[in-house]
Amino acid sequence: MPDHDVLVIGAGLAGQRAALAAAEDGVSVGIISKVHPVRSHSNAAQGGINAALNPGDSWESHAFDTVKGSDYLGDQDAIEIMTREAPEEILHLEHLGVTFHRNEEGKLGTRAFGGASAARTYYVADITGQAIMHVLYEQLMKYSDEVARYEEYFTTALAIDDDGECVGAVCRNVRDGAMELFSAKSVILATGGNGQAWQPTTNALICTGDGIAMAYRVGAKLMDMEMIQYHPTTLAGKGFLITEGARGEGAHLLNAKGERFMERYAPNKMELASRDVVSRAEQTEIDEGRGFPDGTVALDITVVPRKRIHEALREIVLVGRDFAGVDITREPIHIKPGNHYTMGGIKTDVWGRTDVPGLYAAGEVACVSVHGGNRLGANSLLDTLIFGRRSGEDAAERAKGRESARTTQAILDNEEAMVAEVIAREKGSGRRVSEIRKELGQTMDKYAAVFRDQAGLEQGLEVVRRLKEEAESCYIDDRGTVFNQDVLGAIELGFMLDNAEATCVAAIHRTESRGAQFRTDFPERNDGEWLKHIDLAKNGTGPEISYSEVTMTQWEPQERTY
Amino acid sequence: MAEYALKVRRFQPESGEGPYWETFDVDLDPTLSVLDGLLQAKDRDDGSLSVRCSCRAAICGSCGVRINGQSALACKTQIGEAMEHANRNNGERAGGARTNGSQSEPIVVEPMGNMPVIKDLVTDMEATHWKKIRRVTPWLLPEGDPPEREYLVPPESMIDITQSMACIQCGACVSACLSMEADPDFIGPAALAKAYRFVGDPRDAETTERLHDLANDPHGIYDCTHCFSCIDACPKGVAPMDQIMRLRRAAGAEGIDDANNGHRHEDAFASIIEKKGTLDEAELLQETYAPGVKGKLMPRPSAIKGLVESIPTAVRGIGTGKMRSLPKLIPGIHPKLPGDSQEQVRRIYAHTEEHSIELNLYIKGEEAEGDAPVEEGAAVPERAVGPEPDEGEAPTGDTGPEADTSKGPQGTEHGQADPGPPESGRPGPGGAA
């Protein structure tokens, strides 16, 4: 049985950063990932990472932009920590070898990004997430004696002892199908978001909300689950992302009449208003008949100098060419708002601690909350790194003073039985996993999207609950042990359904419009009643609702205009 | 919507059977990808069909496969184009005439090459690809403690190595590598491209050691046969072979006289063509081992050994007809080019010396753009005269000027005379003489 002081589940940016930080503290670390670490979804973060590092910029300004971007639902103590520690983290990454863009003096250079009052986004062309993640993986290879890597191990459940503490996890080795119990003194979840519960989505196929569901199932609270970001520039159909960096470099949004419609919605910041604002503007144009027949508006990148496109936006040139058949250097590309990011997640404090002792969460799986109702572009990479590191440090400290965790065989037996039951289901006895998954994605994109209302959300919840029942009997084809992706797909479906249910319940409950939650039946923000988080805890079959206060330090809520 | 047939090479390790072919009929828009086709087959027909995949957008590097024999990402290959390609392949096999009228050929999908197969389209990347990556010490080795702020480095140096950083570790180049087929121990295109990311990084303090290591390893940079397969296969435009050539140029500029005679061979190759316009193969061997008059008057012990060991190669050359005419056998009687062709070759040499720049993807864009040339000023300037960090401000870990000159992204004289066309054969603005 593998036994570590700190066990990290998920090996994107948050997980890798947590593992490195814990190892630096001198404890034994294991990092588990259901895919090879460099396949993690952090590599899709194109635009960059925010930090107030330039002379004349300040962390207070970065913090205020983030608070305002969050529509005042972000916890200000956490936001202060993130923005204060950002410059040091950027320099740390630079020292590790990230090939950040330089200015003429050879210093770190920046670009502009949405919702920000200064150009404070550091970047590597438009492969920033990829570049940082590959550099962190270089460090994991360097410190392979200190950090054991379990690549292609799928976690099915967390292990909780009799005292209610998290003491490990059960994983399936994808390569040979063996179920293994991992024992640990501290466990950090860094498994990312749940975008695959929506279709289309910018998220990778692996983003199935595993960690959120697993933590919820063992009693951790979830928070802000109604806050799902729709990114303003995604390709129709497949949902691929076009970086906000394009607008940061000066690209325009145009409706079918060729109007720069953002003038009407955000006259000051135009295309660089917050994402929720821009997505609503686009959806309004489309809904009111000023979009293109394919339900899109246009992003015009041709106004950006060609040399600059090649240098800074190469990835989206490829995306346009390979996936839309459009040369973005020559013609506008059709885009629409699309599912992109899970602002909510497992409720944590500023050290990544959840409500379950010994269990931590960091990155998109967590809700600290630094993003509140709406995440600013280029704050997600920062979130993963700052709170990944802090979780790693605190988890290591916690592990130091403790005896080896006591895990029980029962949890392993349970999970083995669960997998065996799925594999044993008779073919044709129910629906196929892929059918349920598709219906779930379409349902969520219809009812829990840019504009929402009570009737739609309730209908969505009803469908999700029916799908949960159907998932109990869905069948798979693969009965083997080696690389049985079929059985993993069935387990992921269960995770996604828990996530979707939580989102619908919270979205129905929040009867106001704030950040990404826009209720057409309650179109105003209501600070008097709703300046608070919705927390969800598993109770019997469904989520039980409670509230927690938004932490305020120095910024009182104001009207939000861009 | 259109119908396609995907002929997949399957392998189910638990069945006790060998690999077999299975054809899946799928039904999707021609602009969707081969991966979309595979996933449709998996969703509708057989969930046991295994393929690694995640992002669907050519960024995670999971779905490397071979499609109609060509190594590629399944998500980045449009299914309509793959079918056209399959039909074209078949047409060529049938001697130009299509044998089966309008009927479509199946799209052939196989696991990547040069790697063991685990199941269906899933290969063992760890046993090959990642082991090779770890071979090149794939992490930054700066000197001393980091500076208080960032390392000061020339902006173009970061743009230069960003082409290597664009690698997503999909293994398509490894799958396509012909040298690795012949020598499974070849470090290979992906790992060497990764190595350039450190060699070209001014923050790395072990450049010389890295270059010595890679030049002297018999499976290192001189093991590449310059076949361009990796450049064709790479879905991200990393052009691994170009990065290998940069490593060679850097090793040459560093004066590394490698145990494989790789550098001397390149030198000989380049200087013979400069002198004679075409390659005098009889002269190539002796110039490689014993260059010039000095080399012949005072041959190094290794030169004699090398020449003797090359005799079988020379004999094979005669046997295969490569050196069939008398003049080709006698060194020095190699015919020169007619008319002023020789002069033109010299002018090409002179031009490349003057314009010793390399244009990577982040500067010139994806394709050669005839109608919109990149202006000269946009090209990578000489790194050796690039901005030098102010001494007072220079961070402790920064490399000194000595190391700096050896790391230019631009070609050296040897490099530009390299027999292969620069930048994957597309006419770059700098090279279009």
Interface residues (C-beta under 8 A of the other chain):
Chain A: V35 H36 V38 R39 S40 H41 N43 A44 L91 E94 H95 L96 G97 T99 F100 H101 R102 N103 E104 E105 G106 K107 L108 G109 V124 A125 I127 Q130 A131 H134 V135 E138 Q139 M141 K142 E151 R175 A204 L205 I206 K238 F240 L241 R306 K307 I309 H310 E311 R314 E315 V317 L318 V319 R321 D322 F323 G325 T329 R432 V433 S434 I476 D477 D478 R479 G480 T481 V482 F483 N484 Q485 D486 G489
Chain B: Q12 P13 E14 T31 K42 D43 R44 D46 G47 S48 S50 R52 C53 S54 C55 R56 A57 A58 I59 C60 G61 S62 K76 Q78 I118 K119 D120 V122 M125 E126 I133 R134 P138 W139 L140 P142 P146 P147 R149 E150 Y151 L152 V153 P154 P155 M158 I159 I161 T162 M165 A166 C167 I168 Q169 R197 F198 D201 R203 D204 K236 G237 L361 Y362 I363 K364 G365 E366 A372 V374 A378 P387 P389 G397
